[in-house]
């Protein structure tokens, strides 16, 4: 089996980012947002939405990095 690269794992972010863009474009049209943190009608507007999305993205990237490291650590240990 091949080692997992961080570049491969970053592909996992494509779907959530596309869904975020879809939600932000569709939200004003149907006056509905799937999650409270992407609703710019709340106090803070779009800057608040951007802040929440950046924090969630950073958390997602952190978890991705940990999973890649653990996967490769297990892969390397299996070769011993």
N, C-alpha and C positions, 0 to 999 in steps of 0.2 A: 504494500500500500504506500501511496505517496504522502509526503508531509503536507499539511494544510498551510497555505500562505495567508498572510493578512490581506493581501490583494484579493484572493479568492473570497475570503470571508466578508470583505467590504461589499461584495455583490449582494449580500443579504440585506443591505440598506436600501436597495433599489425599490422594492415593493413599498415599504413604509413611506419613503419620500414621495413616490408617485401618489400614494393614497392621501398624503398630506396635501399635496398640490390639488388633487381632485376635490378634497373636502373644502379647501379654501376658495376654490373657484365655484363650486356648486352651492356652498353655504348661503351666499347672498341671494342666489336665484330662488332657492326653495325655502329660505329663512329657517334653516336647520343645520346644526353642526353635530357631528357624531360624538364629540367629546367636549367637555367644558373648557379645556385648555386651548382648544383651537377656535373658540368663539370670540371674535373680536368685538362683539357687542358688550362684553363684560368690561368692568373697569380696567383701564390700561390699553384697550384696543389692540392694534396690531403689534406695537412694541411688546406688550405682555405675551401675546401669542408667540412672537419670535423668541422671547426669552425662554418660555416653557419648551419650545421645540428644540432650541439649542441645548438646554439642560438634558432633555430626553435623548437627543442625539449623542451627547457626550457620554451619558450613561450607557447607551447602546454600544458605542464604540469601545468603552471600557470593558463591558461584558464580552464583546466580540474578541478583544485582545486576550482576555483571560482564557476564553474557550480555545482559541488557537494555541496558546501556550500550553494548556493542559493536554490538548489533543496531541501536540508534537512531543510533549514530555512522555506521554503514554506510548506513542509510536516509537520513540527512541529507546524506551525501556524494554519494549517488546523485542527489539533487535538484539538485546544482550543475551 
